[in-house]
């Protein structure tokens, strides 16, 4: 049995693009939430926000598109991530069975399916794993995304098992 993982440019590029999308969503959601709380009379622009809080962020166009289109009416980071989860194809909970019943230990979000396929795996921490498959090819990347992790934790709390 072959247990090696083959990582190719196509599958890896797709996993990386999903991770970049999560980062853009994070930046845009944070910006909108912070802009809603801004009360000192200064105009907070996405560019100035990114320069101050995300100096290594390079996909400002992606965040700008989200900030002006999808997230324009959102006033909380949690609400933004609830929308992200609602758009997912599937959210599958993972867990273990103990003496008192099931305990949820994580979740897997199906982002796309069929070619390429992509999943976001959450194990209860702020660090998520993005896994992509394209035919026999595989790609993996890790991304810090506390907003989505918090939304998943909230989702899990509201699930009756």
C-alpha positions, 0 to 999 in steps of 0.5 A: 500500500502506498501511503505517500501523499503526492502534492502537485501544483494544481491541487496545491494552488487550489488549496492555497487559493482557498486559504487566501480567500479565508484570509481575505474574508478575515481581513474584510470582516475585521475591517467592517466590524472595526469600521462600525465601532470607529467613533473618533471621526476618522475615516477608516479605509480598507487600505489604511486598515490593512497597512496597520493590522495586516501589513503582510497581506497581499490580496487587498483586491479580494478583501476590497471586493468582499468589503464592498459586495458581500459584507457591506451590511454586516456589523459583526465578525460573527455574522460574516462567518455565519454567512460563510458557513451558510454558503458551504456545501456541507458541514460535517461534525467529527467527534468521539463517543464516550460514556455520556454520549457523543462529544464533538471534536471538530468539523469538516467543511466541504467547500467544493466537490467534484473537480477539484474538491476542497475541504476545510478541517477544524479541530477546535483550534484557530488553525485550520487545514485546507485540503484539496484533491484534483483527480489523484493529486493532493494539496494541503495548507494551513491557515490561522482563521479565528473568525471561522473557528469561532463560528464553528465553535458556536455552531457546534454549541447549538447542535443537539447530538 
